[in-house]
Amino acid sequence: MHYFPETAMLEFQEKRRHIAWSRDEELLHKREMGQTGYPIVDAAMHQLREENWMHGRARMIVASFLTKDMLVDRRLGEKVFAKYLLDYDFAVNIGNRQWSASVGADPKPLRIFNPILQSQKFDTQCVYIKKYLPNLSDEPLAAIHDPLTHKLHYTKPIIDHYIMSKEAREAYKLS
């Protein structure tokens, strides 16, 4: 922030400053309330609201979900982190949100976290998810990990990750 203070509002990568971000307040609210239909994302947002803290991997998952699955401006997501996090640090958070949005000082051009694979890989037994979403305790693990393929007695996914990741690739290609 000392050397690049403009990155508080502008993308570090100039070529990424023209992405047509959504400002969909309804999607943003559903993410904040943990109602996306993706249990790993929702558990993370419940953890944030309940404990004013979120696990590092979960921070990356929800940040990627915001910008790559919902195509919502990272600055709007950053405000949610600022609102809840006890360990909020303006400079660190801005840098992290830029990294997650693939618009920061990062050698990898586009990083899209698949919430289904992230759930399967990092919460194999759904211990984290069930801690914050106890209403899923009796659901099969496969359904919790992949609400697009399996019937889950839970909130219907607000977006389809596979469709939106293609749209994100196009949006980033155009920028």
N, C-alpha and C positions, 0 to 999 in steps of 0.2 A: 504494500500500500504506500510505502514511503516513496518508492521509485515510480510506481504506476498508479497514482491515486485515481485516475480516470476509470480504472477497472471496477470501481465500486458501482458504476452505472453502465459502463461499456465493456463489451467482450474484449479480452486481451487480444484475441486473434481478429484483426480487422476484417478478414474475409467472412467471419461469422456474425458480423454486426447487422446483417440484413435478413436473418432468419425470420420468417413470418410466424412468430409465437402466438399461440392462443392466449387469450386472457379470460377463458371460460371460468367464471366465478363458481358455477355449480360443480364442475369437476374439481376445482381447487378445494372447495369446501368438503366434498366427499373424501378427498385424500386426507385433509386435515382431521376429519372426524373418524378416519379409519373405516371407510365404507366404499372401498374400491372394488371389492369382490375378489381381490387377491390376498389371501390370508397373510402371507409374509409381509406385504406392504401394510396391511391393516394392523397387524400385531405391532409393527414398528411405530406406527402413528399412535396407537394406544399407549405404548410404552412412553413415548415422548410426552403425551398429555398427562399421563398418570404420574410419571417419575421426574419429569423435566430433564430427561436425559435419554439418549438413544445409543445403542451399540454401534460401533464404527461400521461394521458390515451393513447393518440396517440403514445407516445414514446414506451409504452409497446406493443401496437398492431403492430407497424412496426418492432420492434425488434423480437417479436415472429414470425411474418411473415417471416422475413429473415432466422431465424434459423430452424423453424419447418415446414414452408411451402416451402421454397426454399432450405432448407438444406445448406445454405451458411454460411461460417465461420463468427462468431460474430465479429472477429477482422476486417474483411472487412467492416462490417456495422458500427463499431465503428469509422472507418476512415471518413465515411460520416458525422457522428455526429460531429466529430472534425473539419471537413471542414466548416460546416455551423453554428453550435450553438454559439450564443453569450454567453450563460451561461455554456459553456463547461468547465468541470473540469475533468482532466485526471483520478484521482482516483475514483471519483464518477461515471463517465461514464463507466469505466472498470467494477466496481462492478455491475452497472445496466445492462450492456450487459451480464455479466456472469449470473446474476439472470434470465434475460429473456431467455437466452440460456439453462437454467436448468443445468448449470455446475459450479455454484458458491456455496457460503456458504449459502445454502438454505435447509430447511427441506423437502420441497416438491420435490419429485424425478423428475417429468416431468409435465411441465405446457405448454399446447398448447392453445393459444387464437384462437378461431374461428372468422375470420374477419367478417363473416356474422352475427353471434350472437352479436359480439361487436358493430357492426353498429346498429343493431336493438335495443340493450339495451341502448347504450350511446348516440345515435344520432337519436332518434326515428323519428323525423320530417325531418331529413337530413339537418338541418340548417348549421351545421359545414361543411358537405360535399359540399353543394351547395355554400357556401361562397368561397371555394377554387376551386370548379369545377362548375362554373356557367353554363357550357354547359349541365349540367344535370338538370337544373331548371324545365324543363317540363316533366321529366321522372317520372313514378309512384314510390312512395316510396318503394314498395315491390321489384321492379326491381333494384333500387339503392342499397338496402341492400343486395340482393341476385342475383348477376350477373350470377351465375351458373344455377339457375333454371329459371330465367326470361330473356326475350329478352330485352337487353338494347342497345340503340344506343350509344355505347361507346367502348372503347378498350376491346377486348376479354381477359378474364382472362388468364394470362400466365401459371398458374398451376391450378389444381383442389385441393382445400383445403382438401377435404375428402380423396383423394388418397394420398396426400403428408403427411397428419397427420399420416396415417398408416405407411408410409415409415419412418417417423421420429420416431415413436414408435419402429420400428425394428432397426433403426440405434442406438438409445439410448440403446436398449436391448443388442445389440452386444458390446457396449462399456464397 
